[in-house]
């Protein structure tokens, strides 16, 4: 699908609801394409090895065969050669998909802006895919990835590892058992420091030479053309809108996964934000994410579930904490507080303590995970869909999270139409749903 061809949004909508879930059929039922015997080792490749890619492939390499390592920075790829001497080194993922023999599955850990193009290409090539969070760089990329994943029936998993934890299951079981009553509010935060994720800064004016081991054109991929600078590669790209998704995109898919599952959250009816970009000049506001922000999503009542207000905080912004939390310091790191009529959950801890004593451990309603990576490997071999597969969970979670960045960038309260998959009150916001790709790139 060329990016120059308008997306049929009603078709995409059909791939984001119950129909899509029904389309996802395990490989052991389908047979044929993409099926690997449970006793056979997968041939796995990794694309992007500067950060989490090293961790991801290392986990899977404990039981499977690493057949290829791909990175636009050949120096980074070559560092893994002593660990995986049998793996072939590639610079271009497209060449790898076309040429590599014995390749069953691909792990994607590149910067956010190239997640979708690599993921869709791998799925179309018949490869199972594990992709780091956030699954995509834009809302419509998430819907497109979900559509392709549903059609192929291949095993998929997003890299929000916490979804496989005991805590994530306890959150669901506490809520489903009525331990905190009707949920009314969700508060989630991440205080990622700007030295880890530089933000709210102008584009550099210097144009140093591209290192000889780096293919800068391939690194840019579908992103707009701009000169190389070390402030983007290899680590600090997350705060730049053209390449990353700020703190919300980086951590939101981690923090909010359990709440989305437990409460079966669909589309919000509105999203709004305030941030430190409110009076920043365009050369900063249009380039990078804010130092701090608060994003508010409003989810309409559904069935017997009341309206839910979800607020995201980053950069040191925090919700007023209920007295039940006590005087503990929760400002460092990440966290989520789910507030109900009869109690609350700070992570997987039920509060107040009197309610925790009264309720005890909730009844088990979910099977326990063999591990986030193991879920995906077993799915590649015909097992059940992983907990953060693209069709049932990851794509929708990513799309909603990324809507918050559009509210940050437009500085408007945005109203969402789930039928047309557009905002009803802002053409500016709708353009950010599906930013154009650089010429020569498409999904």
C-alpha positions as CSV (number, residue, x, y, z in Angstrom):
1,X,0.0,0.0,0.0
2,X,1.6,3.3,-1.1
3,X,1.4,6.1,1.4
4,X,0.1,8.2,-1.4
5,X,-3.0,6.1,-1.5
6,X,-5.6,7.3,1.1
7,X,-6.2,4.7,3.8
8,X,-9.8,3.3,3.7
9,X,-10.5,4.1,7.3
10,X,-13.7,2.1,7.5
11,X,-11.7,-0.9,6.3
12,X,-9.1,-0.2,9.0
13,X,-11.9,0.2,11.6
14,X,-13.1,-3.3,10.8
15,X,-9.6,-4.5,11.6
16,X,-9.6,-2.8,15.0
17,X,-12.8,-4.2,16.5
18,X,-14.3,-7.6,17.3
19,X,-14.1,-8.8,13.7
20,X,-10.3,-8.5,13.8
21,X,-10.1,-10.6,16.9
22,X,-12.2,-13.3,15.2
23,X,-9.8,-13.2,12.3
24,X,-6.8,-14.2,14.4
25,X,-6.6,-18.0,14.2
26,X,-3.7,-19.8,15.8
27,X,-1.1,-21.4,13.5
28,X,-1.9,-24.9,14.8
29,X,-5.4,-24.5,13.3
30,X,-4.3,-22.8,10.0
31,X,-1.3,-25.0,9.2
32,X,0.9,-24.1,6.3
33,X,2.5,-20.6,6.1
34,X,4.4,-19.5,9.1
35,X,4.1,-22.7,11.0
36,X,7.2,-24.1,12.8
37,X,7.2,-27.5,14.6
38,X,7.2,-27.1,18.4
39,X,10.4,-29.2,18.4
40,X,12.1,-27.2,15.7
41,X,14.2,-24.2,16.5
42,X,13.2,-20.9,14.9
43,X,15.5,-19.0,12.6
44,X,15.4,-15.5,14.1
45,X,16.8,-12.1,12.9
46,X,17.0,-8.8,14.8
47,X,16.8,-5.4,13.2
48,X,18.4,-2.7,15.3
49,X,20.9,-3.7,17.9
50,X,22.0,-0.5,19.7
51,X,19.6,-0.8,22.6
52,X,16.8,-3.2,23.4
53,X,17.6,-5.2,20.3
54,X,20.6,-6.8,22.0
55,X,18.4,-7.7,25.0
56,X,15.5,-9.1,22.8
57,X,17.7,-11.3,20.6
58,X,19.6,-12.5,23.7
59,X,16.5,-13.7,25.3
60,X,15.3,-15.6,22.3
61,X,18.8,-17.0,21.5
62,X,18.6,-19.0,24.7
63,X,16.4,-21.5,22.8
64,X,16.3,-20.5,19.1
65,X,18.8,-19.9,16.3
66,X,20.0,-16.4,15.5
67,X,20.4,-16.4,11.7
68,X,20.8,-12.7,10.9
69,X,21.7,-9.4,12.5
70,X,20.7,-6.2,10.7
71,X,21.5,-2.6,11.5
72,X,22.1,0.5,9.4
73,X,25.1,1.0,11.7
74,X,27.4,-1.8,10.7
75,X,29.7,-1.2,13.6
76,X,26.9,-2.0,16.0
77,X,26.0,-5.1,14.0
78,X,29.6,-6.3,14.0
79,X,29.8,-6.1,17.8
80,X,27.3,-9.0,18.0
81,X,29.2,-11.2,15.6
82,X,31.4,-12.8,18.3
83,X,28.2,-13.7,20.2
84,X,26.4,-15.1,17.2
85,X,29.1,-16.2,14.7
86,X,26.7,-18.1,12.6
87,X,24.5,-15.0,11.9
88,X,24.8,-13.2,8.6
89,X,25.2,-9.4,8.9
90,X,23.0,-7.0,6.9
91,X,22.6,-3.3,6.6
92,X,19.2,-3.2,4.9
93,X,16.3,-5.1,6.3
94,X,14.8,-5.4,2.8
95,X,17.8,-7.3,1.5
96,X,17.7,-9.5,4.6
97,X,14.0,-10.4,4.0
98,X,14.7,-11.2,0.4
99,X,17.9,-13.2,0.7
100,X,18.2,-14.8,4.2
101,X,17.5,-18.5,4.1
102,X,15.9,-20.3,7.1
103,X,14.4,-17.1,8.5
104,X,11.2,-17.6,10.4
105,X,10.8,-14.6,12.7
106,X,12.0,-11.0,13.0
107,X,12.6,-8.8,16.1
108,X,12.4,-5.1,15.5
109,X,14.2,-2.7,17.9
110,X,14.9,0.3,15.7
111,X,13.9,3.9,16.4
112,X,10.1,4.4,16.5
113,X,9.8,6.0,13.1
114,X,10.9,2.8,11.2
115,X,8.9,0.2,13.3
116,X,5.9,0.1,10.9
117,X,7.8,-0.2,7.6
118,X,9.9,-3.1,8.9
119,X,7.1,-4.8,10.7
120,X,4.7,-4.7,7.7
121,X,7.5,-5.8,5.3
122,X,8.3,-8.8,7.6
123,X,4.7,-9.8,8.0
124,X,4.1,-9.6,4.2
125,X,7.2,-11.8,3.8
126,X,5.6,-14.4,6.0
127,X,7.7,-13.8,9.1
128,X,6.5,-13.7,12.7
129,X,7.3,-10.4,14.3
130,X,8.3,-9.1,17.7
131,X,8.4,-5.3,17.7
132,X,9.5,-3.0,20.5
133,X,7.1,-0.5,22.0
134,X,5.5,1.7,20.9
135,X,4.5,-0.5,18.0
136,X,4.4,2.4,15.6
137,X,5.2,6.1,15.2
138,X,1.7,7.2,14.2
139,X,-1.9,6.3,14.9
140,X,-2.7,5.1,11.4
141,X,0.5,3.1,11.2
142,X,-0.8,1.2,14.2
143,X,-4.1,0.4,12.5
144,X,-2.3,-0.6,9.3
145,X,0.0,-3.0,11.2
146,X,-3.0,-4.5,13.0
147,X,-4.8,-5.0,9.6
148,X,-1.8,-6.8,8.1
149,X,-1.2,-8.9,11.2
150,X,-4.8,-10.0,11.2
151,X,-4.7,-11.0,7.6
152,X,-1.5,-13.0,7.9
153,X,-2.3,-14.8,11.2
154,X,1.4,-14.8,12.1
155,X,2.6,-14.6,15.7
156,X,3.2,-11.1,16.9
157,X,4.2,-9.5,20.2
158,X,5.0,-5.9,21.2
159,X,7.9,-5.3,23.6
160,X,6.0,-4.2,26.7
161,X,7.4,-7.0,28.8
162,X,5.5,-6.1,31.9
163,X,2.3,-7.4,30.4
164,X,3.5,-11.0,31.0
165,X,4.1,-10.3,34.7
166,X,2.2,-11.6,37.8
167,X,1.4,-8.0,38.7
168,X,-0.4,-7.4,35.4
169,X,-2.6,-10.4,36.0
170,X,-3.3,-9.4,39.6
171,X,-4.5,-6.0,38.4
172,X,-7.0,-7.6,36.1
173,X,-8.1,-10.1,38.7
174,X,-8.6,-7.5,41.4
175,X,-10.7,-5.3,39.1
176,X,-12.7,-8.2,37.7
177,X,-13.4,-9.6,41.2
178,X,-14.8,-6.2,42.3
179,X,-12.1,-5.6,44.9
180,X,-11.9,-1.8,44.1
181,X,-15.5,-1.4,42.9
182,X,-16.3,0.6,39.8
183,X,-13.2,2.2,38.3
184,X,-13.5,5.9,37.8
185,X,-10.0,7.2,37.3
186,X,-6.6,6.0,36.1
187,X,-3.4,8.1,36.8
188,X,-0.1,7.0,35.3
189,X,3.3,8.7,35.2
190,X,6.9,8.5,34.1
191,X,9.6,11.0,35.3
192,X,12.2,10.2,32.6
193,X,15.0,12.6,33.0
194,X,15.9,14.9,30.0
195,X,19.5,13.7,30.1
196,X,18.2,10.3,29.2
197,X,15.6,11.6,26.7
198,X,16.5,15.1,25.6
199,X,13.4,17.2,24.9
200,X,12.3,20.7,24.2
201,X,15.4,21.7,22.3
202,X,15.9,23.2,18.8
203,X,17.3,21.3,15.8
204,X,21.1,21.5,15.8
205,X,22.7,23.8,13.2
206,X,26.0,21.9,12.9
207,X,26.3,19.3,10.1
208,X,29.1,17.0,11.1
209,X,30.1,14.3,8.6
210,X,28.3,11.0,8.7
211,X,30.4,8.2,10.3
212,X,31.7,5.8,7.6
213,X,30.0,2.8,9.3
214,X,26.5,4.4,9.3
215,X,24.0,4.6,6.4
216,X,22.3,7.8,7.3
217,X,19.8,7.6,4.4
218,X,18.6,4.1,5.6
219,X,18.5,5.4,9.2
220,X,16.1,8.1,8.2
221,X,14.0,5.6,6.3
222,X,10.5,7.1,6.0
223,X,11.3,10.2,8.1
224,X,11.7,13.6,6.6
225,X,15.2,14.4,5.2
226,X,17.6,16.2,7.6
227,X,21.4,16.2,8.0
228,X,23.1,13.7,10.3
229,X,23.9,14.7,13.8
230,X,25.0,12.7,16.9
231,X,22.1,14.2,18.9
232,X,19.8,11.7,17.0
233,X,21.9,8.5,16.7
234,X,22.5,6.2,18.4
235,X,20.4,6.9,21.5
236,X,18.8,10.4,21.8
237,X,16.2,10.1,19.0
238,X,13.2,9.5,21.4
239,X,12.5,13.2,22.1
240,X,12.4,14.2,18.4
241,X,8.9,14.1,16.8
242,X,10.3,12.9,13.5
243,X,11.9,9.9,15.0
244,X,10.4,9.2,18.5
245,X,7.3,9.6,20.5
246,X,8.4,11.4,23.7
247,X,8.0,10.0,27.2
248,X,4.3,9.2,26.6
249,X,5.1,7.0,23.6
250,X,8.1,5.5,25.2
251,X,6.5,4.4,28.5
252,X,2.7,4.6,28.0
253,X,2.5,1.2,26.4
254,X,4.3,-0.2,29.4
255,X,2.3,1.5,32.1
256,X,-1.2,1.3,30.7
257,X,-1.3,-2.2,29.2
258,X,-2.9,-3.9,32.3
259,X,-5.5,-1.2,32.7
260,X,-6.5,-1.4,29.0
261,X,-6.9,-5.2,29.4
262,X,-8.7,-5.1,32.7
263,X,-11.2,-2.4,31.7
264,X,-11.4,-3.3,28.0
265,X,-10.9,0.3,27.0
266,X,-11.8,1.2,23.5
267,X,-11.5,4.6,21.9
268,X,-11.6,7.7,24.1
269,X,-14.2,10.3,23.2
270,X,-11.7,13.1,23.8
271,X,-8.1,13.8,24.6
272,X,-6.5,17.0,25.7
273,X,-3.1,18.1,27.1
274,X,-1.1,20.8,28.8
275,X,2.7,20.9,28.6
276,X,5.8,23.0,28.8
277,X,5.5,23.5,25.1
278,X,2.6,25.9,25.6
279,X,4.7,29.0,24.9
280,X,7.7,27.5,23.1
281,X,8.6,28.9,19.7
282,X,7.7,26.9,16.6
283,X,11.3,25.8,16.0
284,X,11.1,24.0,19.4
285,X,7.5,23.0,19.6
286,X,7.5,21.4,16.1
287,X,10.7,19.6,16.7
288,X,10.7,17.9,20.1
289,X,8.5,16.6,22.8
290,X,7.9,18.7,26.0
291,X,10.0,18.5,29.1
292,X,6.8,17.8,31.1
293,X,3.1,17.2,30.2
294,X,-0.3,16.1,31.5
295,X,-2.6,14.3,29.1
296,X,-6.2,13.6,29.8
297,X,-8.2,10.9,28.0
298,X,-12.0,10.6,28.6
299,X,-13.5,7.2,27.9
300,X,-17.2,7.0,27.7
301,X,-19.3,4.7,29.8
302,X,-19.9,1.3,28.3
303,X,-22.3,-1.3,29.6
304,X,-22.1,-1.3,33.4
305,X,-18.7,0.4,33.3
306,X,-18.9,4.2,34.2
307,X,-17.0,6.9,32.4
308,X,-13.3,6.7,33.0
309,X,-10.8,9.6,33.2
310,X,-7.3,8.5,32.4
311,X,-4.5,11.1,33.1
312,X,-0.9,10.7,32.0
313,X,1.9,12.7,33.7
314,X,5.6,13.1,32.8
315,X,8.6,15.3,33.5
316,X,7.9,15.6,37.2
317,X,4.2,16.3,36.9
318,X,2.2,14.1,39.3
319,X,-1.4,13.6,40.4
320,X,-2.5,14.6,43.9
321,X,-2.0,11.4,45.9
322,X,-4.8,10.0,48.0
323,X,-4.1,9.7,51.7
324,X,-4.2,5.9,51.3
325,X,-0.9,6.0,49.5
326,X,0.8,7.3,52.6
327,X,4.1,9.2,52.6
328,X,6.0,6.8,50.3
329,X,8.0,8.4,47.5
330,X,6.6,7.4,44.2
331,X,8.0,10.3,42.2
332,X,11.1,8.3,41.0
333,X,10.4,6.1,38.1
334,X,7.1,5.0,36.6
335,X,3.8,4.1,38.2
336,X,0.1,3.7,37.7
337,X,-2.8,4.3,40.2
338,X,-6.2,2.9,39.4
339,X,-9.0,4.4,41.5
340,X,-12.3,2.7,42.2
341,X,-15.3,3.4,44.4
342,X,-14.2,0.8,47.0
343,X,-10.4,0.9,46.8
344,X,-7.5,1.5,44.6
345,X,-4.5,-0.2,43.0
346,X,-1.0,1.3,43.1
347,X,0.6,-1.0,40.6
348,X,-0.7,-4.4,41.8
349,X,-1.0,-3.4,45.5
350,X,-4.5,-3.0,46.8
351,X,-5.1,0.0,49.0
352,X,-6.1,0.9,51.6
353,X,-4.5,-1.8,53.7
354,X,-7.8,-2.5,55.5
355,X,-9.4,-3.3,52.1
356,X,-6.4,-5.5,51.2
357,X,-6.9,-7.5,54.4
358,X,-10.6,-7.8,53.8
359,X,-10.3,-9.0,50.2
360,X,-7.1,-11.0,50.3
361,X,-5.7,-12.4,47.1
362,X,-8.2,-12.3,44.2
363,X,-9.4,-15.5,42.6
364,X,-7.2,-16.6,39.7
365,X,-9.0,-15.9,36.4
366,X,-6.0,-15.7,34.0
367,X,-3.4,-18.3,33.1
368,X,0.1,-17.3,34.1
369,X,2.7,-16.5,31.4
370,X,5.7,-18.6,30.6
371,X,7.5,-15.2,30.0
372,X,7.1,-12.4,27.5
373,X,9.6,-13.7,25.0
374,X,8.5,-17.3,25.5
375,X,4.9,-16.4,24.7
376,X,6.0,-15.2,21.3
377,X,8.3,-18.2,20.6
378,X,5.5,-20.6,21.5
379,X,3.1,-18.7,19.3
380,X,5.5,-19.0,16.4
381,X,5.3,-22.7,16.9
382,X,1.5,-22.9,16.9
383,X,0.7,-21.9,20.5
384,X,-1.9,-19.3,21.6
385,X,-1.6,-15.7,20.6
386,X,0.8,-13.8,22.9
387,X,-0.6,-11.3,25.5
388,X,0.6,-8.2,23.6
389,X,-0.1,-9.5,20.0
390,X,-0.8,-6.7,17.5
391,X,-4.4,-7.7,16.7
392,X,-6.0,-8.1,20.2
393,X,-4.0,-5.6,22.2
394,X,-0.8,-3.9,21.1
395,X,-2.0,-1.9,18.0
396,X,-5.0,-0.4,19.7
397,X,-3.1,0.4,22.9
398,X,-0.4,2.1,20.8
399,X,-2.9,4.1,18.7
400,X,-4.6,5.5,21.8
401,X,-1.4,6.4,23.5
402,X,-0.1,8.2,20.5
403,X,-3.4,10.3,20.3
404,X,-2.1,12.0,23.4
405,X,1.0,13.3,21.5
406,X,-1.3,14.9,19.0
407,X,-3.1,16.7,21.8
408,X,0.3,17.9,23.1
409,X,1.4,19.1,19.7
410,X,-1.9,20.9,18.7
411,X,-2.6,22.2,22.2
412,X,-6.3,21.6,21.7
413,X,-9.0,19.5,23.3
414,X,-9.7,16.9,20.5
415,X,-12.9,15.0,20.0
416,X,-12.7,11.6,18.4
417,X,-15.1,9.9,16.0
418,X,-14.6,6.1,16.3
419,X,-16.5,5.5,13.1
420,X,-14.5,7.7,10.7
421,X,-11.3,7.3,12.8
422,X,-10.8,11.1,12.7
423,X,-10.9,14.0,15.1
424,X,-14.1,16.0,14.5
425,X,-12.7,19.4,15.4
426,X,-9.2,19.8,14.0
427,X,-7.8,19.4,10.6
428,X,-4.3,20.0,12.1
429,X,-4.7,17.1,14.4
430,X,-6.0,14.8,11.6
431,X,-2.9,15.5,9.6
432,X,-0.8,14.2,12.5
433,X,-2.7,10.9,12.5
434,X,-0.9,9.9,9.3
435,X,2.2,12.0,8.6
436,X,3.6,11.6,5.0
437,X,6.5,9.3,4.3
438,X,9.7,10.4,2.5
439,X,9.6,9.6,-1.2
440,X,10.5,6.0,-1.9
441,X,9.0,4.6,1.3
442,X,5.6,3.0,1.8
443,X,3.6,0.5,3.8
